[in-house]
Amino acid sequence: METRNESCFNKKIINAANHDKSVIDSILKQVEQKSLNLFNKFLVSAKITEIYDTFIVVNLNDKYDATIKKSELKDVENPKVGDYLDVFIEKLYNKKGQLIISKSKGKIVRSWANVYESKNNNLILEVKITEKTQNGFIGDYNTIKMFISFNQISNYSEGDDLIGEKLNVIVTKINKFTYNVIASNKAVQEVKRSNIEQNIIERIEVGQIIEGMVSSITSYGAFLNIGGIDFLLHINEISWKHIDSPNEILKIGDIIKVVVLNVNKESGKLNLSLKQLTPNPWDKIIGENKVKVGDVYEGKVVSIVDYGIFVEILDCIEGLVHMSEITWSEKNVKITDYVKLKDIIKVKVINIDLENKRIGLSIKQLTEDPWLSEEFKKTMAEGTQHKGKVIDLKESGCIVKLENGTEALVHTSDFSWTKKVTKVSEFVNIGDVIDVVILSTDNKLRRILCGIKQVTENPWKTFAKEFEVGTLHKGLIVHKTPKYSIVKLEHNLEGVLYKDKCDDAKNITNGSEIEVRVIEFNPDVPKLHLAGKNVKVTKNNEVSEKNKKTKLTIGDIADLSNIGDI
């Protein structure tokens, strides 16, 4: 399988460890002689034209004659006129005007040229195993040594002695500094397989029906042996019907026919189909208008995915129930709480995409939309009280599932009348069952807003008389900022004390006890504004000009919005 190669000789391919140094030096020296560029090559094929007792005459390029001593032909058996030899050009002309060539040096150059051809273009070389090492064997190729590791020898068993055997190899690595050569026997099989595969690919055309044997089966398809090479038949191309495993249709050893959908000559891959040899059931069913929007079917659940359920409604015809079409009540549906694989369920056709052969199905549309029913409107009316299970925590509040399965939001501002909610998990946790009151229901957007604090009476209204404008109260500083402080008063009510209305603002700190005067109390907002006890309040509930608070900035408003009950 070695091919005749007349490429220019590269001096870097000489491995001094494998040849006599004087010979190598001689070759390198002659290669560097620019005068040889007449041929633009150093390795040429020479044809034997005459044979004498001590020498032979050869012709180069049908133009030049030269002689070779017979002593250089020891490795050539029975040379005959017309045979070709690889020779190395040593000198274009000597003193007698003759061309000087070398058969032995030509062999060295040819051998290395083949080694590089093997590395670059998968040329298969035959080596003779001469030595066994700890990790492999040493093979000889025309005096060039190559290392072949045990794991790169096909069908090798530990302890096998291959010394003296011949082995086909492909060179996989040449060290650019030491020129040591590493080769592989297994690579030969891969190249042969690739060649066979390429031959098969070249003969196959799109639309062709070919026969193959099922050689192996995986979760994603079956491999068919075609002409000695395995090609994949993907699971999606085995049957029009949904299958979870190719084993449902095929078994190893089956001889089947498939149609070629695509041929990729570059990658050596075929796209094959078994199902395309039979009519597409969609064409008949949809063509005859057998499936219509509004039809109800009893089908089998054949697949459950993150986004919904695939249901087989007719033989080989499936539709998708999107997770949003499972129930009216829940948004974040856990599908397996509703159906299991192979369940027989009723579904309604809600859309048909003929172009993409898709059918949209619904479970929830088999029943009336509860959000539009009179019963729902009555049950979920504003002010009605319900029990809800906390199913999720948000930064702004929590999501609760009510008794009828609908989900509602409880905002942090509706957690407590008196307590400031800074962290939702400090007030409720997932799994808690709590009492809530419906604050509003939006049937179009399918949103319900609930409150926890509304279950009990608003204490701010209860204490309206006690906290009349001008009354004095003792409190505790629980939160201080540069512009205001939060004061906790009786009944856990909290009020805002601004710095410019505080008698001794510089000296108060968190935890300080203080006596304050009410300057504004609004139980509907609710709002409680305070001032130092010495601040005078007019009959119109206005502080004196000297003690009026400055206008709030946007930053103040944003800060206060996080306080809660202010």
Stockholm file with secondary structure:
# STOCKHOLM 1.0

chainA/1-566         METRNESCFNKKIINAANHDKSVIDSILKQVEQKSLNLFNKFLVSAKITEIYDTFIVVNLNDKYDATIKKSELKDVENPKVGDYLDVFIEKLYNKKGQLIISKSKGKIVRSWANVYESKNNNLILEVKITEKTQNGFIGDYNTIKMFISFNQISNYSEGDDLIGEKLNVIVTKINKFTYNVIASNKAVQEVKRSNIEQNIIERIEVGQIIEGMVSSITSYGAFLNIGGIDFLLHINEISWKHIDSPNEILKIGDIIKVVVLNVNKESGKLNLSLKQLTPNPWDKIIGENKVKVGDVYEGKVVSIVDYGIFVEILDCIEGLVHMSEITWSEKNVKITDYVKLKDIIKVKVINIDLENKRIGLSIKQLTEDPWLSEEFKKTMAEGTQHKGKVIDLKESGCIVKLENGTEALVHTSDFSWTKKVTKVSEFVNIGDVIDVVILSTDNKLRRILCGIKQVTENPWKTFAKEFEVGTLHKGLIVHKTPKYSIVKLEHNLEGVLYKDKCDDAKNITNGSEIEVRVIEFNPDVPKLHLAGKNVKVTKNNEVSEKNKKTKLTIGDIADLSNIGDI
#=GR chainA/1-566 SS CCCCCCCCCCGGGCCGGGSCHHHHHHHHHHHTCGGGGGTTCSEEEEEEEEECSSEEEEEETTTEEEEEEGGGGTTSSSCCTTCEEEEEEEESCCTTSCCEEEHHHHHHHHHHHHHHHHHHHCCCEEEEEEEECSSEEEEEETTEEEEEEGGGSTTCCTTCCCTTCEEEEEEEEECTTTCCEEEESHHHHHHHHHHHHHHHHHHCCTTCEEEEEEEEEETTEEEEEETTEEEEEEGGGTCSSCCSCGGGTCCTTCEEEEEEEEEETTTTEEEEESGGGSCCHHHHHHHTTCSCTTCEEEEEEEEEETTEEEEEEETTEEEEEEGGGSCSSCSSCCGGGTCCTTCEEEEEEEEEETTTTEEEEESGGGSCCGGGSHHHHHHTCTTCEEEEEEEEECSSEEEEEETTSCEEEEEGGGTCSSCCCSCGGGTCCTTCEEEEEEEEEETTTTEEEEESGGGSCCHHHHTTTTTCTTCEEEEEEEEECSSEEEEECGGGCEEEEEGGGCTTGGGCCTTCEEEEEEEEEETTTTEEEEEETTCCBCTTSCBCGGGCCCCCCHHHHHHHTTTCCC
#=GC SS_cons         CCCCCCCCCCGGGCCGGGSCHHHHHHHHHHHTCGGGGGTTCSEEEEEEEEECSSEEEEEETTTEEEEEEGGGGTTSSSCCTTCEEEEEEEESCCTTSCCEEEHHHHHHHHHHHHHHHHHHHCCCEEEEEEEECSSEEEEEETTEEEEEEGGGSTTCCTTCCCTTCEEEEEEEEECTTTCCEEEESHHHHHHHHHHHHHHHHHHCCTTCEEEEEEEEEETTEEEEEETTEEEEEEGGGTCSSCCSCGGGTCCTTCEEEEEEEEEETTTTEEEEESGGGSCCHHHHHHHTTCSCTTCEEEEEEEEEETTEEEEEEETTEEEEEEGGGSCSSCSSCCGGGTCCTTCEEEEEEEEEETTTTEEEEESGGGSCCGGGSHHHHHHTCTTCEEEEEEEEECSSEEEEEETTSCEEEEEGGGTCSSCCCSCGGGTCCTTCEEEEEEEEEETTTTEEEEESGGGSCCHHHHTTTTTCTTCEEEEEEEEECSSEEEEECGGGCEEEEEGGGCTTGGGCCTTCEEEEEEEEEETTTTEEEEEETTCCBCTTSCBCGGGCCCCCCHHHHHHHTTTCCC
//
